[in-house]
Amino acid sequence: MMAIGRAVLSEARGPCSSVRVRDPRLRRRQAISGLMSGLVALSTVIAVGALLLVLGYVVVKGAPALNWAFFTERPLPFGEVGGGVGPALMGTVYMLAIAGVMGIPLGVGTGIYLAEYGRGRFASAVRFAIDLVAGLPSIVVGVFVWALLVRNVIGQYSALAGAMALAIIMVPLVSRTVEEMLRLVPDSLREAALALGIPRWKAILRVVVPTARAGVVTGVVLALARAGGETAPLLLTALGNQFFSIDPLAPMASLPVQIYTYAMSPYEDWHAKAWGGALVLVAVLGAMSLLVRLVGKRQTPRS
């Protein structure tokens, strides 16, 4: 009986002694975990703080310039106080609309092909080309369109050339987003549609794409937001205009280029208008990002 009691006592003491042996390791791991968590939290605070600092500075500097004339009037000649960015706002919307008509269907179609039919070397080459174009600096796209359209086809700076540059920037963003979202659609939906005798193209357009419409909208909005903030391609293609214009074959103003023009001037009033234009541009891009989040929360395809 004494031997059994001692064995039971030794077993009872065993886990406690092993915990004491491992206790320094546990404390070290907890210390390292706490340190890493603190570094991650510090990085988050720094990143968010920098973003809030930039946004706050833009708001403080740009809010005083916002008024009715700022949104409706055209820029005044050099040195005169007053005017606004009306032609630039209209030109940005105008060129984005043309770019959307050219780029969105092409991007969506490419995404559908890569997700539903893309197999083999040709599909791999298409993916590589899309990734390459997506990684190109925007000024390279502007130089390409300038050499192709501005010099050899249209013969002058124009809104159409600017819209073409923006469309090239939009296509890879739309196509890659659409491809990834279509891949999230369950194969059971495709198989069910095909089992009913529906042609494959009709099953894609009526079943697969509507299921992933949130991803399609997300890709389109993100592409529009990216293109809406580009300056370098428009400097080389649309150039700019101080007056209201809807002629696609004539130079046209845009908000990023107008901000650049105001910021590079030596006049304080124009500097204030540059901050106001930057605030408007940030607000528009922020609204687009918010729209993407709202659409993504309401309709997200589940695999």
Secondary structure, DSSP 4 states (H G I P E B T S, - for coil): -HHHHHHHHHHHHHHHHHHHHHHHHHHHHHHHHHHHHHHHHHHHHHHHHHHHHHHHHHHHHHGGG-SHHHHHSPBPPTT---B--HHHHHHHHHHHHHHHHHHHHHHHHHHHIIIII--HHHHHHHHHHHHHHHHS-HHHHHHHHIIIIITTTS-S--HHHHHHHHHHHHHHHHHHHHHHHHHTS-HHHHHHHHHTT--HHHHIIIIIHHHTHHHHHHHHHHHHHHHHT--HHHHHHT---SS----TTS----HHHHHHHHHTSS-HHHHHHHHHHHHHHHHHHHHHHHHHHHHHHH-----
